[in-house]
Amino acid sequence: MLDLSVTELSAALAAKKVSSAELTRAFLGRIGKLKDLNAFITVDEPGALERARLADDRRAQGKAGPLTGIPFAYKDIYCTKGLRTTCGSRMLEHFVSPYDAHVVEQFSAAGAVALGKCNMDEFAMGSSNESSYFGPVRNPWDRKRVPGGSSGGSAAAVAARMAPAATGTDTGGSVRQPAAFSGVCGLRPTYGLVSRYGLIAFASSLDQAGPIARSAEDLALLMNVMAGHDARDSTSLARPKEDYTRMEGKINGLRIGLPREYFGEGIEPGVRRAVEQAVAWFKSQGGRAVEVELPHTGVAVAAYYVIAPAEASSNLSRYDGVRYGHRAREYGDLIDMYCRTRAEGFGAEVKGRILVGTYVLSHGYYDAYYLQAQKIRRLIARDFDDAFKKCDVILGPTAPTTAYELGAKTGDPVQMYLGDVFTIPAPLAGLPALSVPCGFDGGNLPVGLQLMGRHFSESLLLGVAHAYQQATDWHRRVPTETPL
């Protein structure tokens, strides 16, 4: 049962081939067996078993939905009532939220069974899951390598069959890049499609909740629960509910945009080969390749690392030791308490981004940095508008490399940031983007294929990915280092 998808598990539960309690025990056992991956910060075994019992009762009463009784996991950035939410930081090591995030409420209403909270880069700041206060997550394909970040714990948990699905958040690629590195599927929805209420904020104009699973079909099921208007989030979009399982998967005649900037220098040979083979498959099915240009791709990373730290410096000012979270034990006065609390509670990556963000917002530098970055953001959005006049979807690699070794880039953060060059543009433009496995490099490490679309084109992206997965089995491969 551990190797079945969410869709397959839902069918098995409906056919009474297995109970939710049995499934939940199996996945909890798998989590206990693979503790060395460090994918979870908190495992809620008693709570999960109780939720599974309630789900089985609900099915017996004929009140079940597709996700009723399905075990899954939350990234530890979602507030969960009665269960600690750490955000991968010492600052919130013992924080227990008094309320549930909107997404948590939705999954609870659907009867899904939360197993626990997954490890992540501290406050979602990182691309490798090495900045977590609780230690790095290890890639299930090679324990010496990173799983990607910041949703690395969620991606690793799904890849290692510790959970059939998990939630993540994507600010500059933090769902798609770990999905690519870990050999699973991850979707960043259109900005505002999923409520951010109860998500601990990093960069508010970029953060977006998204699902991680093993197939596009599973992502669609999860999106049916996650998407929807929430009046408590001022950026939540009021639009009719959509059934994402009605995927538009017609490839024949589909115009596939291939940005020249996504196929230039700097891409590892194994990544290039896998993506080009995927392009060849789409062409063989009647897809029409169209060359497009996204000329401001080269400055997207620079713009992002001005805007995101600026918003982070504002959002993280609330962690001062007064209201909640960590407080220094020894201090002289109020200002000393602030300083000591923040020095002790935040890790190096978070401190660095706060410093950068505060600097670019300061008097005399706002116009030179922050305002210019926002202008570039507008130009990037315009690039996509122009490109989508020629194509229906844009295709390319999710990341220029496969998973790198732990510690390989911690000494050179700029090199780590440049690894997000293909994932950052979509968030800056507020667009949906999806990563699915498309092969392996010479070292047997997964390669991710990224699909991007117009606003609210999630059904199209999921349908295209589903059609591809009907013809390939990359998404079904089990990591060799974590056999079932």
C-alpha positions as CSV (number, residue, x, y, z in Angstrom):
1,M,0.0,0.0,0.0
2,L,2.9,2.4,0.6
3,D,3.7,2.6,-3.1
4,L,0.1,3.6,-4.1
5,S,-0.8,7.1,-5.2
6,V,-3.4,9.2,-3.5
7,T,-5.8,8.3,-6.3
8,E,-5.2,4.6,-5.9
9,L,-5.4,4.8,-2.1
10,S,-8.7,6.6,-2.3
11,A,-10.1,3.9,-4.6
12,A,-8.8,1.2,-2.2
13,L,-10.5,2.9,0.8
14,A,-13.8,3.3,-1.2
15,A,-13.7,-0.4,-2.1
16,K,-13.0,-1.3,1.6
17,K,-9.8,-3.1,0.6
18,V,-8.0,-1.3,3.4
19,S,-9.0,1.0,6.3
20,S,-7.6,4.4,7.1
21,A,-6.4,3.1,10.4
22,E,-4.3,0.4,8.6
23,L,-2.9,2.9,6.1
24,T,-2.0,5.4,8.9
25,R,-0.2,2.7,10.9
26,A,1.7,1.7,7.8
27,F,2.9,5.2,7.0
28,L,3.7,5.9,10.7
29,G,5.8,2.8,10.7
30,R,7.6,3.9,7.5
31,I,8.3,7.3,9.1
32,G,9.8,5.6,12.2
33,K,12.0,3.4,9.9
34,L,13.4,6.3,8.0
35,K,14.2,8.8,10.8
36,D,17.7,9.3,9.4
37,L,16.2,11.3,6.5
38,N,15.1,13.9,9.1
39,A,12.1,14.7,7.0
40,F,9.7,15.3,9.9
41,I,10.1,17.8,12.8
42,T,6.9,16.6,14.6
43,V,5.1,13.2,14.2
44,D,1.6,13.2,15.7
45,E,1.0,9.5,16.1
46,P,-1.9,9.7,18.6
47,G,-3.6,12.4,16.7
48,A,-3.2,10.7,13.3
49,L,-4.6,7.4,14.6
50,E,-7.6,9.2,16.1
51,R,-8.2,11.1,12.8
52,A,-8.0,7.8,10.9
53,R,-10.6,6.2,13.3
54,L,-12.9,9.2,12.6
55,A,-12.3,8.9,8.9
56,D,-13.3,5.2,8.9
57,D,-16.4,6.1,10.8
58,R,-17.2,8.7,8.3
59,R,-16.8,6.2,5.4
60,A,-19.0,3.7,7.2
61,Q,-21.7,6.4,7.3
62,G,-21.4,7.1,3.6
63,K,-20.1,10.6,4.1
64,A,-16.6,10.2,2.7
65,G,-15.0,12.4,0.0
66,P,-11.9,11.5,-2.2
67,L,-9.4,12.4,0.5
68,T,-11.3,11.0,3.5
69,G,-8.9,8.8,5.4
70,I,-5.8,9.6,3.2
71,P,-2.6,10.1,5.3
72,F,-0.5,13.1,4.4
73,A,1.9,15.7,5.9
74,Y,2.1,19.5,6.4
75,K,5.1,21.6,5.9
76,D,5.9,23.0,9.3
77,I,5.0,26.5,8.2
78,Y,1.2,25.9,8.4
79,C,-0.3,26.8,11.7
80,T,-2.0,23.8,13.4
81,K,-4.1,24.2,16.5
82,G,-2.8,22.2,19.4
83,L,0.3,21.0,17.5
84,R,3.6,23.0,17.4
85,T,4.5,25.0,14.4
86,T,8.2,25.7,14.3
87,C,8.9,27.0,10.8
88,G,12.3,25.2,11.2
89,S,13.5,27.9,13.6
90,R,14.7,28.1,17.2
91,M,12.6,31.2,17.4
92,L,9.4,29.1,17.2
93,E,10.7,25.8,18.6
94,H,8.0,25.5,21.2
95,F,5.2,27.6,19.6
96,V,1.7,26.0,19.5
97,S,-0.7,27.9,17.4
98,P,-4.2,28.7,18.8
99,Y,-5.8,28.3,15.4
100,D,-5.6,26.4,12.2
101,A,-4.4,27.8,8.8
102,H,-7.2,27.9,6.2
103,V,-5.6,25.0,4.2
104,V,-5.5,23.0,7.4
105,E,-9.2,23.7,8.0
106,Q,-9.9,22.6,4.4
107,F,-8.0,19.3,4.7
108,S,-9.6,18.6,8.1
109,A,-13.1,19.2,6.6
110,A,-12.2,16.8,3.8
111,G,-11.3,14.1,6.4
112,A,-7.6,13.8,5.5
113,V,-5.3,12.3,8.1
114,A,-2.4,14.5,9.1
115,L,0.6,12.5,10.1
116,G,2.8,15.4,11.3
117,K,4.8,18.4,10.3
118,C,7.7,18.3,7.8
119,N,11.2,19.8,8.1
120,M,12.0,22.9,6.2
121,D,14.5,25.7,5.7
122,E,14.2,28.2,8.5
123,F,11.3,30.5,7.8
124,A,11.3,29.1,4.3
125,M,14.6,30.8,3.5
126,G,16.8,28.4,1.5
127,S,17.1,26.2,-1.5
128,S,18.6,23.1,0.1
129,N,16.9,22.5,3.5
130,E,20.2,23.0,5.3
131,S,19.2,26.1,7.2
132,S,16.7,24.3,9.5
133,Y,17.4,24.6,13.2
134,F,16.5,20.9,13.4
135,G,19.2,19.8,11.0
136,P,19.3,19.2,7.3
137,V,16.9,16.8,5.5
138,R,18.6,14.1,3.4
139,N,17.7,13.2,-0.1
140,P,16.0,9.7,-0.3
141,W,17.9,9.0,-3.6
142,D,21.3,9.8,-2.0
143,R,21.7,10.6,1.7
144,K,24.8,12.6,1.0
145,R,22.7,15.1,-1.1
146,V,20.2,17.8,-0.4
147,P,16.5,17.3,-1.1
148,G,16.0,20.9,-2.2
149,G,14.3,23.6,-0.3
150,S,12.6,25.1,1.4
151,S,9.9,22.4,1.3
152,G,12.6,19.7,1.3
153,G,11.0,17.7,4.2
154,S,7.7,17.5,2.4
155,A,9.3,16.4,-0.9
156,A,11.6,13.9,0.8
157,A,8.7,12.4,2.7
158,V,6.6,11.9,-0.4
159,A,9.6,10.5,-2.4
160,A,10.5,8.0,0.4
161,R,6.9,6.9,0.7
162,M,6.6,8.2,4.2
163,A,3.4,10.0,3.1
164,P,1.5,9.8,-0.2
165,A,1.2,13.6,-0.4
166,A,2.2,16.7,1.5
167,T,1.7,20.5,1.5
168,G,4.5,22.9,0.8
169,T,4.9,26.6,0.1
170,D,6.5,28.3,-2.9
171,T,8.1,31.7,-2.7
172,G,10.8,31.5,-5.3
173,G,10.5,27.9,-6.2
174,S,10.3,26.1,-2.8
175,V,7.7,23.6,-4.0
176,R,9.0,22.9,-7.5
177,Q,12.8,22.8,-6.9
178,P,12.6,20.2,-4.1
179,A,10.1,18.2,-6.1
180,A,12.6,18.1,-9.0
181,F,15.5,17.2,-6.7
182,S,13.5,14.5,-5.0
183,G,11.8,13.0,-8.0
184,V,8.1,13.9,-7.2
185,C,5.6,16.4,-8.5
186,G,5.0,19.9,-7.1
187,L,2.6,22.7,-8.1
188,R,2.8,26.4,-7.4
189,P,-0.8,27.8,-8.0
190,T,-1.6,31.2,-9.3
191,Y,-1.0,33.8,-6.6
192,G,-4.1,34.3,-4.5
193,L,-5.8,31.0,-5.6
194,V,-4.9,29.4,-2.2
195,S,-5.4,31.3,1.0
196,R,-2.3,32.3,2.9
197,Y,-4.2,32.7,6.2
198,G,-2.3,30.8,8.8
199,L,0.9,30.5,6.8
200,I,3.9,32.0,8.6
201,A,4.9,34.8,6.3
202,F,8.2,35.1,4.5
203,A,7.6,37.4,1.5
204,S,3.9,38.2,1.4
205,S,3.6,39.2,-2.3
206,L,5.3,35.9,-3.4
207,D,4.4,33.2,-0.9
208,Q,1.9,30.7,-2.1
209,A,0.8,27.3,-0.7
210,G,1.0,24.4,-3.0
211,P,0.7,20.6,-3.1
212,I,3.5,17.9,-3.4
213,A,2.6,14.4,-4.5
214,R,3.7,11.6,-6.8
215,S,1.5,12.4,-9.8
216,A,-0.3,15.3,-11.5
217,E,-3.6,13.4,-10.9
218,D,-2.9,13.5,-7.2
219,L,-2.0,17.2,-7.3
220,A,-5.4,17.8,-8.8
221,L,-7.2,16.1,-6.0
222,L,-5.2,18.1,-3.4
223,M,-5.9,21.4,-5.3
224,N,-9.7,20.7,-5.1
225,V,-9.3,20.9,-1.3
226,M,-6.8,23.7,-1.1
227,A,-8.1,26.3,-3.6
228,G,-10.9,28.6,-2.7
229,H,-11.7,32.1,-1.5
230,D,-11.0,33.0,2.1
231,A,-12.2,36.4,3.4
232,R,-9.5,36.4,6.1
233,D,-6.8,36.7,3.4
234,S,-6.9,40.1,1.6
235,T,-5.0,38.6,-1.3
236,S,-7.4,35.6,-1.7
237,L,-9.2,35.7,-5.0
238,A,-13.0,35.4,-5.2
239,R,-13.7,33.2,-8.1
240,P,-15.9,30.2,-8.8
241,K,-14.7,26.8,-7.5
242,E,-13.0,24.7,-10.1
243,D,-12.7,20.9,-10.4
244,Y,-9.0,20.4,-11.1
245,T,-9.5,16.7,-11.8
246,R,-11.2,17.6,-15.1
247,M,-7.8,18.0,-16.6
248,E,-7.3,19.3,-20.1
249,G,-4.7,16.9,-21.4
250,K,-4.8,17.3,-25.2
251,I,-1.2,17.5,-26.6
252,N,-2.0,17.4,-30.3
253,G,-1.9,21.0,-31.5
254,L,-0.6,22.3,-28.1
255,R,1.8,25.2,-28.6
256,I,4.8,24.6,-26.4
257,G,7.0,27.6,-25.7
258,L,10.7,26.9,-25.3
259,P,12.5,29.9,-23.9
260,R,16.0,30.3,-25.3
261,E,17.0,31.6,-21.9
262,Y,16.1,28.2,-20.3
263,F,18.2,26.2,-22.7
264,G,21.5,28.1,-22.7
265,E,24.8,27.6,-20.8
266,G,25.0,26.5,-17.2
267,I,22.6,23.5,-17.5
268,E,24.1,20.1,-16.5
269,P,24.3,17.7,-19.5
270,G,22.1,15.1,-17.7
271,V,19.4,17.7,-17.1
272,R,19.5,19.0,-20.7
273,R,19.3,15.5,-22.1
274,A,16.3,14.5,-20.0
275,V,14.4,17.7,-20.8
276,E,15.1,17.5,-24.5
277,Q,13.8,13.9,-24.5
278,A,10.6,15.2,-22.9
279,V,10.3,17.9,-25.6
280,A,10.8,15.2,-28.2
281,W,7.9,13.2,-26.7
282,F,5.6,16.2,-26.8
283,K,6.5,16.8,-30.4
284,S,5.8,13.1,-31.2
285,Q,2.3,13.5,-29.8
286,G,1.5,16.5,-32.0
287,G,2.7,19.3,-29.8
288,R,4.1,22.2,-31.7
289,A,7.4,23.7,-30.3
290,V,7.6,27.5,-30.5
291,E,10.7,29.4,-29.6
292,V,9.9,32.3,-27.2
293,E,11.9,34.9,-25.4
294,L,11.9,35.8,-21.7
295,P,14.7,38.4,-21.9
296,H,14.7,39.5,-18.3
297,T,15.3,36.0,-16.9
298,G,18.9,36.9,-16.3
299,V,18.0,39.6,-13.7
300,A,15.1,37.8,-12.1
301,V,17.3,36.3,-9.3
302,A,18.7,39.7,-8.5
303,A,15.2,41.3,-8.4
304,Y,13.9,38.5,-6.2
305,Y,16.8,38.8,-3.7
306,V,15.9,42.4,-3.2
307,I,12.1,42.1,-3.0
308,A,11.9,38.9,-0.9
309,P,14.4,40.0,1.8
310,A,12.7,43.4,2.0
311,E,9.4,41.8,2.7
312,A,11.0,39.3,5.1
313,S,12.7,42.0,7.1
314,S,9.2,43.5,7.7
315,N,7.4,40.2,8.4
316,L,10.0,39.0,10.8
317,S,10.1,42.1,12.9
318,R,7.3,40.6,15.0
319,Y,9.6,38.1,16.5
320,D,10.9,40.2,19.4
321,G,10.5,37.9,22.5
322,V,7.5,39.9,23.8
323,R,4.4,38.2,22.5
324,Y,5.3,34.6,21.5
325,G,8.3,32.5,20.5
326,H,11.8,32.4,21.9
327,R,12.9,34.9,24.5
328,A,16.5,35.3,25.7
329,R,17.0,34.2,29.3
330,E,19.4,37.0,30.3
331,Y,19.1,40.7,29.3
332,G,19.6,44.1,30.8
333,D,16.6,46.2,29.4
334,L,14.0,46.0,26.7
335,I,16.3,46.8,23.8
336,D,18.8,44.3,25.1
337,M,16.1,41.7,25.2
338,Y,15.1,42.4,21.6
339,C,18.7,42.1,20.4
340,R,19.6,39.0,22.4
341,T,16.3,37.2,21.5
342,R,16.7,37.8,17.8
343,A,20.4,37.0,17.8
344,E,19.7,33.6,19.6
345,G,16.4,32.8,17.8
346,F,17.4,33.3,14.1
347,G,19.9,31.3,12.1
348,A,22.6,32.8,9.8
349,E,20.5,32.6,6.6
350,V,17.6,34.4,8.2
351,K,19.8,37.1,9.8
352,G,21.5,37.7,6.4
353,R,18.3,38.2,4.6
354,I,16.9,40.5,7.3
355,L,20.1,42.6,7.0
356,V,19.8,42.8,3.2
357,G,16.1,43.6,3.4
358,T,16.5,46.3,5.9
359,Y,19.3,47.8,3.9
360,V,17.4,48.0,0.6
361,L,14.4,49.6,2.3
362,S,16.5,52.2,4.2
363,H,16.6,55.9,3.3
364,G,18.7,56.6,0.3
365,Y,18.7,53.1,-1.0
366,Y,14.9,52.4,-1.5
367,D,14.9,54.0,-4.9
368,A,18.2,52.5,-6.0
369,Y,17.3,48.9,-5.1
370,Y,13.8,48.1,-4.0
371,L,12.0,50.4,-6.5
372,Q,14.2,49.2,-9.4
373,A,13.6,45.5,-8.4
374,Q,9.8,46.2,-8.6
375,K,10.2,47.7,-12.1
376,I,12.1,44.6,-13.2
377,R,9.3,42.5,-11.8
378,R,6.8,44.3,-14.0
379,L,9.1,43.7,-17.0
380,I,9.3,40.0,-16.2
381,A,5.4,39.8,-16.1
382,R,5.3,41.6,-19.5
383,D,7.8,39.1,-20.9
384,F,5.4,36.3,-20.0
385,D,2.4,38.2,-21.4
386,D,4.3,38.5,-24.8
387,A,5.4,34.9,-24.7
388,F,1.9,33.5,-24.1
389,K,0.6,35.3,-27.2
390,K,2.7,32.7,-29.1
391,C,2.2,29.6,-26.9
392,D,-0.2,27.8,-24.5
393,V,2.4,26.5,-22.0
394,I,6.1,27.2,-21.4
395,L,8.4,24.3,-20.9
396,G,11.9,24.0,-19.6
397,P,14.1,22.5,-16.8
398,T,12.9,23.1,-13.2
399,A,16.6,23.6,-12.1
400,P,19.9,23.7,-14.0
401,T,21.3,20.9,-11.9
402,T,20.2,17.8,-10.0
403,A,20.6,17.5,-6.2
404,Y,24.1,18.6,-5.0
405,E,25.9,17.3,-2.0
406,L,25.2,18.5,1.5
407,G,27.5,21.5,2.3
408,A,28.5,22.0,-1.3
409,K,27.0,25.5,-1.6
410,T,26.6,26.7,2.0
411,G,29.9,28.6,1.7
412,D,28.8,30.4,-1.4
413,P,25.1,31.4,-1.1
414,V,25.2,33.3,-4.4
415,Q,25.8,30.0,-6.3
416,M,22.9,28.4,-4.3
417,Y,20.6,31.4,-5.2
418,L,21.5,31.1,-8.9
419,G,20.1,27.5,-8.8
420,D,16.6,29.1,-8.6
421,V,17.0,31.0,-11.9
422,F,14.3,29.0,-13.7
423,T,11.8,28.9,-10.8
424,I,11.9,32.6,-9.6
425,P,10.3,34.3,-12.7
426,A,6.9,32.6,-12.3
427,P,6.4,33.9,-8.7
428,L,7.5,37.4,-9.7
429,A,4.7,37.3,-12.3
430,G,2.2,35.6,-10.0
431,L,1.9,32.7,-12.5
432,P,1.2,29.0,-11.9
433,A,4.0,26.5,-12.5
434,L,4.4,22.8,-12.1
435,S,7.4,20.4,-11.8
436,V,7.2,16.7,-12.8
437,P,9.9,14.1,-13.0
438,C,11.2,13.6,-16.6
439,G,14.3,11.3,-16.2
440,F,17.6,10.8,-14.4
441,D,21.1,12.1,-14.9
442,G,24.2,9.9,-15.1
443,G,24.3,9.6,-11.3
444,N,20.8,8.2,-11.1
445,L,19.5,11.5,-9.6
446,P,16.0,12.8,-10.6
447,V,15.5,15.6,-13.2
448,G,12.5,17.9,-13.0
449,L,10.5,19.3,-16.0
450,Q,8.8,22.6,-15.4
451,L,5.6,23.7,-17.1
452,M,4.3,27.3,-16.7
453,G,1.0,28.8,-17.8
454,R,-1.2,31.8,-17.8
455,H,-3.0,32.9,-14.7
456,F,-5.5,30.2,-13.6
457,S,-4.3,27.7,-16.1
458,E,-3.7,25.0,-13.5
459,S,-6.1,22.5,-15.1
460,L,-4.2,22.8,-18.4
461,L,-0.8,22.4,-16.7
462,L,-2.1,19.4,-14.7
463,G,-3.7,17.9,-17.8
464,V,-0.5,18.2,-19.9
465,A,1.6,16.7,-17.1
466,H,-0.9,13.9,-16.7
467,A,-0.8,13.0,-20.4
468,Y,3.0,12.9,-20.1
469,Q,2.8,10.7,-17.1
470,Q,0.4,8.3,-18.8
471,A,3.2,7.6,-21.2
472,T,6.2,7.5,-18.8
473,D,7.0,6.0,-15.4
474,W,9.5,8.5,-14.0
475,H,7.1,9.5,-11.3
476,R,6.7,5.9,-10.2
477,R,10.3,5.2,-9.5
478,V,11.2,4.3,-5.9
479,P,14.5,5.8,-4.5
480,T,17.1,3.0,-4.5
481,E,18.4,4.1,-1.1
482,T,14.9,3.8,0.5
483,P,13.5,0.6,-1.0
484,L,10.0,-0.6,0.1
